[in-house]
Amino acid sequence: MTDLINHPPHYTSHPSGVECVTIAEHHNFNIGNAIKYLWRAGLKTENPVEDLEKARWYVEREIGRLCKGAAS
């Protein structure tokens, strides 16, 4: 039986056997979420572009955060 809460297939299907959360939790919120969206692109839905656009949104948000900190 598939465990959609603790081990969803779109986070555990990487050929390495590593779960997405294992990698994402070592990063800040924006980068971790970008990793999750990149990881599952094309696995959770049939439209990988949607996940890639969400990953880009988090990357751009992180860039903005870093640039704001550099300007201070």
C-alpha positions in Angstrom: 0.0 0.0 0.0 1.3 3.4 -0.9 1.9 5.8 2.0 0.9 9.2 0.5 1.5 11.0 3.8 4.9 9.8 4.9 6.5 8.5 1.7 4.7 9.8 -1.4 5.9 8.2 -4.6 6.8 11.5 -6.2 9.3 12.1 -3.5 10.7 8.6 -3.3 11.1 7.6 -6.9 14.7 9.0 -7.4 17.0 6.3 -8.8 19.4 6.9 -5.9 16.8 5.8 -3.4 17.1 9.1 -1.5 14.0 10.8 -0.4 13.5 14.4 -1.5 13.0 15.6 2.1 16.4 14.2 3.1 18.0 16.7 0.7 15.6 19.6 1.1 15.8 19.8 4.9 19.5 20.7 4.6 18.6 24.0 3.0 16.6 27.1 3.8 12.8 27.3 3.1 13.0 28.8 -0.4 15.8 26.5 -1.7 14.3 23.4 0.0 11.0 24.1 -1.7 12.7 24.7 -5.1 14.4 21.4 -4.7 11.1 19.6 -4.0 9.5 21.1 -7.0 12.4 20.2 -9.3 12.6 16.7 -7.8 8.9 15.9 -8.5 8.6 17.7 -11.9 6.6 15.4 -14.1 6.0 12.8 -11.3 3.1 14.2 -9.4 1.2 15.7 -12.3 1.4 15.2 -16.1 2.5 18.8 -16.5 6.2 19.2 -15.4 6.2 22.9 -16.5 3.9 23.8 -13.5 6.4 22.3 -11.0 9.3 24.0 -12.8 7.6 27.3 -12.7 7.0 26.9 -9.0 10.6 26.0 -8.5 11.6 29.1 -10.4 9.3 31.2 -8.1 11.1 30.0 -5.0 14.5 30.5 -6.6 13.6 34.1 -7.6 12.2 34.7 -4.1 15.6 33.5 -2.6 17.5 35.8 -5.0 15.4 38.7 -3.9 16.0 37.8 -0.2 19.7 37.7 -0.8 19.8 40.9 -2.8 17.8 42.7 -0.2 20.3 41.5 2.5 23.2 42.6 0.4 21.8 46.1 0.0 21.4 46.6 3.7 
